[in-house]
Amino acid sequence: MGDEKRQKIDRLELEIRCEHCRKWFRSWFGITLQRCPHCGRTTGCNKANMRLITGDKKFT
């Protein structure tokens, strides 16, 4: 293994996009269903509608 620089992650957030109103909201790791704070409907929390935010970069 070579010398690899590892980036320190200051912040890690998980956001879910509501399947109904399409707005993003924060979520916790491990939750499979959550009520959207914008429209009040239940939406699935899966990799198709989530994004992770680390530091200044956003990953889908």
PyMOL Python script that loads the backbone (N, CA, C, O; Angstrom):
from pymol import cmd

cmd.read_pdbstr("""\
ATOM      1  N   MET A   1       0.839  -1.173   0.000  1.00  0.00           N
ATOM      2  CA  MET A   1       0.000   0.000   0.000  1.00  0.00           C
ATOM      3  C   MET A   1       0.884   1.235   0.000  1.00  0.00           C
ATOM      4  O   MET A   1       1.876   1.306   0.725  1.00  0.00           O
ATOM      5  N   GLY A   2       0.517   2.189  -0.809  1.00  0.00           N
ATOM      6  CA  GLY A   2       1.262   3.436  -0.889  1.00  0.00           C
ATOM      7  C   GLY A   2       0.796   4.423   0.158  1.00  0.00           C
ATOM      8  O   GLY A   2      -0.126   4.165   0.932  1.00  0.00           O
ATOM      9  N   ASP A   3       1.463   5.556   0.154  1.00  0.00           N
ATOM     10  CA  ASP A   3       1.057   6.617   1.075  1.00  0.00           C
ATOM     11  C   ASP A   3      -0.185   7.291   0.524  1.00  0.00           C
ATOM     12  O   ASP A   3      -0.145   7.918  -0.534  1.00  0.00           O
ATOM     13  N   GLU A   4      -1.269   7.162   1.234  1.00  0.00           N
ATOM     14  CA  GLU A   4      -2.523   7.782   0.808  1.00  0.00           C
ATOM     15  C   GLU A   4      -2.885   8.883   1.782  1.00  0.00           C
ATOM     16  O   GLU A   4      -2.828   8.703   2.998  1.00  0.00           O
ATOM     17  N   LYS A   5      -3.259  10.022   1.231  1.00  0.00           N
ATOM     18  CA  LYS A   5      -3.723  11.120   2.078  1.00  0.00           C
ATOM     19  C   LYS A   5      -5.193  10.891   2.371  1.00  0.00           C
ATOM     20  O   LYS A   5      -5.994  10.647   1.468  1.00  0.00           O
ATOM     21  N   ARG A   6      -5.525  10.972   3.619  1.00  0.00           N
ATOM     22  CA  ARG A   6      -6.917  10.801   4.017  1.00  0.00           C
ATOM     23  C   ARG A   6      -7.495  12.152   4.372  1.00  0.00           C
ATOM     24  O   ARG A   6      -6.894  12.932   5.111  1.00  0.00           O
ATOM     25  N   GLN A   7      -8.657  12.413   3.839  1.00  0.00           N
ATOM     26  CA  GLN A   7      -9.337  13.675   4.098  1.00  0.00           C
ATOM     27  C   GLN A   7     -10.122  13.568   5.402  1.00  0.00           C
ATOM     28  O   GLN A   7     -10.896  12.630   5.595  1.00  0.00           O
ATOM     29  N   LYS A   8      -9.920  14.521   6.280  1.00  0.00           N
ATOM     30  CA  LYS A   8     -10.668  14.563   7.528  1.00  0.00           C
ATOM     31  C   LYS A   8     -12.068  15.096   7.233  1.00  0.00           C
ATOM     32  O   LYS A   8     -12.224  16.135   6.592  1.00  0.00           O
ATOM     33  N   ILE A   9     -13.062  14.387   7.697  1.00  0.00           N
ATOM     34  CA  ILE A   9     -14.446  14.800   7.493  1.00  0.00           C
ATOM     35  C   ILE A   9     -14.902  15.560   8.730  1.00  0.00           C
ATOM     36  O   ILE A   9     -15.016  14.990   9.816  1.00  0.00           O
ATOM     37  N   ASP A  10     -15.161  16.850   8.556  1.00  0.00           N
ATOM     38  CA  ASP A  10     -15.611  17.686   9.664  1.00  0.00           C
ATOM     39  C   ASP A  10     -17.090  17.484   9.962  1.00  0.00           C
ATOM     40  O   ASP A  10     -17.523  17.571  11.111  1.00  0.00           O
ATOM     41  N   ARG A  11     -17.850  17.216   8.918  1.00  0.00           N
ATOM     42  CA  ARG A  11     -19.303  17.153   9.053  1.00  0.00           C
ATOM     43  C   ARG A  11     -19.829  16.065   8.122  1.00  0.00           C
ATOM     44  O   ARG A  11     -19.345  15.923   6.998  1.00  0.00           O
ATOM     45  N   LEU A  12     -20.787  15.319   8.569  1.00  0.00           N
ATOM     46  CA  LEU A  12     -21.418  14.305   7.740  1.00  0.00           C
ATOM     47  C   LEU A  12     -22.917  14.361   7.998  1.00  0.00           C
ATOM     48  O   LEU A  12     -23.374  14.129   9.117  1.00  0.00           O
ATOM     49  N   GLU A  13     -23.670  14.670   6.962  1.00  0.00           N
ATOM     50  CA  GLU A  13     -25.127  14.774   7.083  1.00  0.00           C
ATOM     51  C   GLU A  13     -25.785  13.903   6.025  1.00  0.00           C
ATOM     52  O   GLU A  13     -25.253  13.723   4.930  1.00  0.00           O
ATOM     53  N   LEU A  14     -26.926  13.375   6.360  1.00  0.00           N
ATOM     54  CA  LEU A  14     -27.715  12.574   5.442  1.00  0.00           C
ATOM     55  C   LEU A  14     -29.012  13.319   5.159  1.00  0.00           C
ATOM     56  O   LEU A  14     -29.718  13.723   6.083  1.00  0.00           O
ATOM     57  N   GLU A  15     -29.320  13.500   3.881  1.00  0.00           N
ATOM     58  CA  GLU A  15     -30.572  14.153   3.491  1.00  0.00           C
ATOM     59  C   GLU A  15     -31.371  13.220   2.597  1.00  0.00           C
ATOM     60  O   GLU A  15     -30.814  12.474   1.791  1.00  0.00           O
ATOM     61  N   ILE A  16     -32.683  13.276   2.755  1.00  0.00           N
ATOM     62  CA  ILE A  16     -33.621  12.464   1.986  1.00  0.00           C
ATOM     63  C   ILE A  16     -34.486  13.391   1.143  1.00  0.00           C
ATOM     64  O   ILE A  16     -34.895  14.458   1.599  1.00  0.00           O
ATOM     65  N   ARG A  17     -34.760  12.977  -0.087  1.00  0.00           N
ATOM     66  CA  ARG A  17     -35.673  13.729  -0.949  1.00  0.00           C
ATOM     67  C   ARG A  17     -37.043  13.066  -0.886  1.00  0.00           C
ATOM     68  O   ARG A  17     -37.185  11.879  -1.179  1.00  0.00           O
ATOM     69  N   CYS A  18     -38.034  13.838  -0.504  1.00  0.00           N
ATOM     70  CA  CYS A  18     -39.398  13.324  -0.383  1.00  0.00           C
ATOM     71  C   CYS A  18     -39.882  12.811  -1.742  1.00  0.00           C
ATOM     72  O   CYS A  18     -39.709  13.474  -2.765  1.00  0.00           O
ATOM     73  N   GLU A  19     -40.486  11.633  -1.737  1.00  0.00           N
ATOM     74  CA  GLU A  19     -41.007  11.037  -2.969  1.00  0.00           C
ATOM     75  C   GLU A  19     -42.257  11.742  -3.472  1.00  0.00           C
ATOM     76  O   GLU A  19     -42.669  11.527  -4.611  1.00  0.00           O
ATOM     77  N   HIS A  20     -42.869  12.584  -2.636  1.00  0.00           N
ATOM     78  CA  HIS A  20     -44.125  13.237  -2.994  1.00  0.00           C
ATOM     79  C   HIS A  20     -43.928  14.701  -3.384  1.00  0.00           C
ATOM     80  O   HIS A  20     -44.350  15.112  -4.465  1.00  0.00           O
ATOM     81  N   CYS A  21     -43.290  15.494  -2.513  1.00  0.00           N
ATOM     82  CA  CYS A  21     -43.122  16.928  -2.803  1.00  0.00           C
ATOM     83  C   CYS A  21     -41.735  17.258  -3.362  1.00  0.00           C
ATOM     84  O   CYS A  21     -41.497  18.387  -3.791  1.00  0.00           O
ATOM     85  N   ARG A  22     -40.807  16.273  -3.360  1.00  0.00           N
ATOM     86  CA  ARG A  22     -39.460  16.392  -3.948  1.00  0.00           C
ATOM     87  C   ARG A  22     -38.552  17.379  -3.210  1.00  0.00           C
ATOM     88  O   ARG A  22     -37.550  17.817  -3.775  1.00  0.00           O
ATOM     89  N   LYS A  23     -38.872  17.739  -1.971  1.00  0.00           N
ATOM     90  CA  LYS A  23     -38.014  18.629  -1.182  1.00  0.00           C
ATOM     91  C   LYS A  23     -37.069  17.792  -0.325  1.00  0.00           C
ATOM     92  O   LYS A  23     -37.406  16.680   0.084  1.00  0.00           O
ATOM     93  N   TRP A  24     -35.866  18.346  -0.054  1.00  0.00           N
ATOM     94  CA  TRP A  24     -34.853  17.670   0.748  1.00  0.00           C
ATOM     95  C   TRP A  24     -35.041  17.985   2.223  1.00  0.00           C
ATOM     96  O   TRP A  24     -35.415  19.103   2.579  1.00  0.00           O
ATOM     97  N   PHE A  25     -34.780  16.989   3.094  1.00  0.00           N
ATOM     98  CA  PHE A  25     -34.798  17.197   4.543  1.00  0.00           C
ATOM     99  C   PHE A  25     -33.776  16.268   5.192  1.00  0.00           C
ATOM    100  O   PHE A  25     -33.415  15.234   4.630  1.00  0.00           O
ATOM    101  N   ARG A  26     -33.319  16.650   6.374  1.00  0.00           N
ATOM    102  CA  ARG A  26     -32.314  15.861   7.091  1.00  0.00           C
ATOM    103  C   ARG A  26     -32.928  14.595   7.664  1.00  0.00           C
ATOM    104  O   ARG A  26     -34.106  14.554   8.020  1.00  0.00           O
ATOM    105  N   SER A  27     -32.096  13.563   7.743  1.00  0.00           N
ATOM    106  CA  SER A  27     -32.529  12.288   8.280  1.00  0.00           C
ATOM    107  C   SER A  27     -31.407  11.692   9.123  1.00  0.00           C
ATOM    108  O   SER A  27     -30.303  12.233   9.172  1.00  0.00           O
ATOM    109  N   TRP A  28     -31.698  10.573   9.787  1.00  0.00           N
ATOM    110  CA  TRP A  28     -30.718   9.840  10.574  1.00  0.00           C
ATOM    111  C   TRP A  28     -30.341   8.572   9.831  1.00  0.00           C
ATOM    112  O   TRP A  28     -31.121   8.065   9.025  1.00  0.00           O
ATOM    113  N   PHE A  29     -29.163   8.065  10.093  1.00  0.00           N
ATOM    114  CA  PHE A  29     -28.730   6.804   9.502  1.00  0.00           C
ATOM    115  C   PHE A  29     -29.547   5.655  10.082  1.00  0.00           C
ATOM    116  O   PHE A  29     -29.812   5.624  11.283  1.00  0.00           O
ATOM    117  N   GLY A  30     -29.943   4.719   9.238  1.00  0.00           N
ATOM    118  CA  GLY A  30     -30.645   3.528   9.700  1.00  0.00           C
ATOM    119  C   GLY A  30     -32.157   3.598   9.665  1.00  0.00           C
ATOM    120  O   GLY A  30     -32.819   2.589   9.908  1.00  0.00           O
ATOM    121  N   ILE A  31     -32.721   4.754   9.373  1.00  0.00           N
ATOM    122  CA  ILE A  31     -34.179   4.889   9.311  1.00  0.00           C
ATOM    123  C   ILE A  31     -34.642   4.500   7.906  1.00  0.00           C
ATOM    124  O   ILE A  31     -34.054   4.952   6.923  1.00  0.00           O
ATOM    125  N   THR A  32     -35.687   3.668   7.792  1.00  0.00           N
ATOM    126  CA  THR A  32     -36.159   3.232   6.478  1.00  0.00           C
ATOM    127  C   THR A  32     -37.393   3.985   5.995  1.00  0.00           C
ATOM    128  O   THR A  32     -37.622   4.080   4.790  1.00  0.00           O
ATOM    129  N   LEU A  33     -38.183   4.517   6.906  1.00  0.00           N
ATOM    130  CA  LEU A  33     -39.345   5.340   6.559  1.00  0.00           C
ATOM    131  C   LEU A  33     -39.342   6.572   7.447  1.00  0.00           C
ATOM    132  O   LEU A  33     -39.018   6.500   8.633  1.00  0.00           O
ATOM    133  N   GLN A  34     -39.706   7.700   6.861  1.00  0.00           N
ATOM    134  CA  GLN A  34     -39.741   8.926   7.646  1.00  0.00           C
ATOM    135  C   GLN A  34     -40.825   9.852   7.104  1.00  0.00           C
ATOM    136  O   GLN A  34     -41.114   9.862   5.907  1.00  0.00           O
ATOM    137  N   ARG A  35     -41.421  10.631   8.009  1.00  0.00           N
ATOM    138  CA  ARG A  35     -42.450  11.590   7.612  1.00  0.00           C
ATOM    139  C   ARG A  35     -41.771  12.874   7.154  1.00  0.00           C
ATOM    140  O   ARG A  35     -40.918  13.415   7.857  1.00  0.00           O
ATOM    141  N   CYS A  36     -42.144  13.356   5.984  1.00  0.00           N
ATOM    142  CA  CYS A  36     -41.580  14.586   5.424  1.00  0.00           C
ATOM    143  C   CYS A  36     -42.054  15.787   6.242  1.00  0.00           C
ATOM    144  O   CYS A  36     -43.254  15.927   6.479  1.00  0.00           O
ATOM    145  N   PRO A  37     -41.137  16.660   6.681  1.00  0.00           N
ATOM    146  CA  PRO A  37     -41.547  17.838   7.442  1.00  0.00           C
ATOM    147  C   PRO A  37     -42.233  18.903   6.581  1.00  0.00           C
ATOM    148  O   PRO A  37     -42.854  19.823   7.114  1.00  0.00           O
ATOM    149  N   HIS A  38     -42.124  18.785   5.255  1.00  0.00           N
ATOM    150  CA  HIS A  38     -42.713  19.775   4.348  1.00  0.00           C
ATOM    151  C   HIS A  38     -44.168  19.451   4.000  1.00  0.00           C
ATOM    152  O   HIS A  38     -45.042  20.311   4.113  1.00  0.00           O
ATOM    153  N   CYS A  39     -44.427  18.200   3.574  1.00  0.00           N
ATOM    154  CA  CYS A  39     -45.788  17.839   3.150  1.00  0.00           C
ATOM    155  C   CYS A  39     -46.499  16.911   4.134  1.00  0.00           C
ATOM    156  O   CYS A  39     -47.715  16.739   4.041  1.00  0.00           O
ATOM    157  N   GLY A  40     -45.763  16.308   5.080  1.00  0.00           N
ATOM    158  CA  GLY A  40     -46.371  15.458   6.090  1.00  0.00           C
ATOM    159  C   GLY A  40     -46.619  14.018   5.673  1.00  0.00           C
ATOM    160  O   GLY A  40     -47.159  13.238   6.456  1.00  0.00           O
ATOM    161  N   ARG A  41     -46.235  13.648   4.451  1.00  0.00           N
ATOM    162  CA  ARG A  41     -46.453  12.284   3.982  1.00  0.00           C
ATOM    163  C   ARG A  41     -45.233  11.423   4.287  1.00  0.00           C
ATOM    164  O   ARG A  41     -44.124  11.939   4.428  1.00  0.00           O
ATOM    165  N   THR A  42     -45.435  10.118   4.387  1.00  0.00           N
ATOM    166  CA  THR A  42     -44.345   9.188   4.675  1.00  0.00           C
ATOM    167  C   THR A  42     -43.599   8.869   3.390  1.00  0.00           C
ATOM    168  O   THR A  42     -44.204   8.631   2.344  1.00  0.00           O
ATOM    169  N   THR A  43     -42.271   8.869   3.487  1.00  0.00           N
ATOM    170  CA  THR A  43     -41.436   8.583   2.325  1.00  0.00           C
ATOM    171  C   THR A  43     -40.371   7.563   2.704  1.00  0.00           C
ATOM    172  O   THR A  43     -39.936   7.512   3.854  1.00  0.00           O
ATOM    173  N   GLY A  44     -39.956   6.762   1.751  1.00  0.00           N
ATOM    174  CA  GLY A  44     -38.915   5.771   1.983  1.00  0.00           C
ATOM    175  C   GLY A  44     -37.534   6.414   2.005  1.00  0.00           C
ATOM    176  O   GLY A  44     -37.271   7.370   1.275  1.00  0.00           O
ATOM    177  N   CYS A  45     -36.672   5.889   2.833  1.00  0.00           N
ATOM    178  CA  CYS A  45     -35.297   6.385   2.924  1.00  0.00           C
ATOM    179  C   CYS A  45     -34.386   5.326   2.317  1.00  0.00           C
ATOM    180  O   CYS A  45     -33.957   4.400   3.005  1.00  0.00           O
ATOM    181  N   ASN A  46     -34.097   5.464   1.040  1.00  0.00           N
ATOM    182  CA  ASN A  46     -33.234   4.507   0.364  1.00  0.00           C
ATOM    183  C   ASN A  46     -32.223   5.247  -0.502  1.00  0.00           C
ATOM    184  O   ASN A  46     -32.298   6.468  -0.643  1.00  0.00           O
ATOM    185  N   LYS A  47     -31.282   4.515  -1.080  1.00  0.00           N
ATOM    186  CA  LYS A  47     -30.189   5.166  -1.803  1.00  0.00           C
ATOM    187  C   LYS A  47     -30.642   5.896  -3.068  1.00  0.00           C
ATOM    188  O   LYS A  47     -29.901   6.726  -3.597  1.00  0.00           O
ATOM    189  N   ALA A  48     -31.838   5.602  -3.556  1.00  0.00           N
ATOM    190  CA  ALA A  48     -32.332   6.278  -4.750  1.00  0.00           C
ATOM    191  C   ALA A  48     -32.735   7.726  -4.477  1.00  0.00           C
ATOM    192  O   ALA A  48     -32.765   8.542  -5.398  1.00  0.00           O
ATOM    193  N   ASN A  49     -33.044   8.051  -3.222  1.00  0.00           N
ATOM    194  CA  ASN A  49     -33.484   9.412  -2.912  1.00  0.00           C
ATOM    195  C   ASN A  49     -32.737   9.995  -1.706  1.00  0.00           C
ATOM    196  O   ASN A  49     -33.315  10.731  -0.906  1.00  0.00           O
ATOM    197  N   MET A  50     -31.445   9.658  -1.584  1.00  0.00           N
ATOM    198  CA  MET A  50     -30.661  10.222  -0.484  1.00  0.00           C
ATOM    199  C   MET A  50     -29.362  10.816  -0.996  1.00  0.00           C
ATOM    200  O   MET A  50     -28.876  10.468  -2.072  1.00  0.00           O
ATOM    201  N   ARG A  51     -28.814  11.719  -0.200  1.00  0.00           N
ATOM    202  CA  ARG A  51     -27.498  12.274  -0.490  1.00  0.00           C
ATOM    203  C   ARG A  51     -26.760  12.483   0.829  1.00  0.00           C
ATOM    204  O   ARG A  51     -27.361  12.807   1.853  1.00  0.00           O
ATOM    205  N   LEU A  52     -25.457  12.292   0.779  1.00  0.00           N
ATOM    206  CA  LEU A  52     -24.586  12.534   1.921  1.00  0.00           C
ATOM    207  C   LEU A  52     -23.840  13.827   1.681  1.00  0.00           C
ATOM    208  O   LEU A  52     -23.370  14.080   0.571  1.00  0.00           O
ATOM    209  N   ILE A  53     -23.729  14.636   2.694  1.00  0.00           N
ATOM    210  CA  ILE A  53     -23.009  15.900   2.594  1.00  0.00           C
ATOM    211  C   ILE A  53     -21.836  15.832   3.562  1.00  0.00           C
ATOM    212  O   ILE A  53     -22.015  15.618   4.761  1.00  0.00           O
ATOM    213  N   THR A  54     -20.633  16.017   3.026  1.00  0.00           N
ATOM    214  CA  THR A  54     -19.430  16.005   3.853  1.00  0.00           C
ATOM    215  C   THR A  54     -18.676  17.300   3.627  1.00  0.00           C
ATOM    216  O   THR A  54     -18.328  17.628   2.493  1.00  0.00           O
ATOM    217  N   GLY A  55     -18.421  18.032   4.686  1.00  0.00           N
ATOM    218  CA  GLY A  55     -17.685  19.281   4.561  1.00  0.00           C
ATOM    219  C   GLY A  55     -18.361  20.228   3.594  1.00  0.00           C
ATOM    220  O   GLY A  55     -19.537  20.552   3.757  1.00  0.00           O
ATOM    221  N   ASP A  56     -17.622  20.676   2.581  1.00  0.00           N
ATOM    222  CA  ASP A  56     -18.156  21.586   1.571  1.00  0.00           C
ATOM    223  C   ASP A  56     -18.620  20.858   0.316  1.00  0.00           C
ATOM    224  O   ASP A  56     -19.164  21.485  -0.593  1.00  0.00           O
ATOM    225  N   LYS A  57     -18.415  19.548   0.252  1.00  0.00           N
ATOM    226  CA  LYS A  57     -18.752  18.789  -0.952  1.00  0.00           C
ATOM    227  C   LYS A  57     -20.031  18.001  -0.740  1.00  0.00           C
ATOM    228  O   LYS A  57     -20.300  17.522   0.362  1.00  0.00           O
ATOM    229  N   LYS A  58     -20.813  17.869  -1.792  1.00  0.00           N
ATOM    230  CA  LYS A  58     -22.047  17.096  -1.723  1.00  0.00           C
ATOM    231  C   LYS A  58     -21.894  15.849  -2.579  1.00  0.00           C
ATOM    232  O   LYS A  58     -21.413  15.924  -3.710  1.00  0.00           O
ATOM    233  N   PHE A  59     -22.295  14.720  -2.053  1.00  0.00           N
ATOM    234  CA  PHE A  59     -22.237  13.458  -2.769  1.00  0.00           C
ATOM    235  C   PHE A  59     -23.640  12.882  -2.844  1.00  0.00           C
ATOM    236  O   PHE A  59     -24.411  12.972  -1.889  1.00  0.00           O
ATOM    237  N   THR A  60     -23.960  12.301  -3.965  1.00  0.00           N
ATOM    238  CA  THR A  60     -25.279  11.701  -4.144  1.00  0.00           C
ATOM    239  C   THR A  60     -25.187  10.207  -3.987  1.00  0.00           C
ATOM    240  O   THR A  60     -26.196   9.511  -4.102  1.00  0.00           O
TER     241      THR A  60
END
""", "prot")
cmd.dss("prot")
cmd.show_as("cartoon", "prot")
cmd.util.cbc("prot")
cmd.orient("prot")
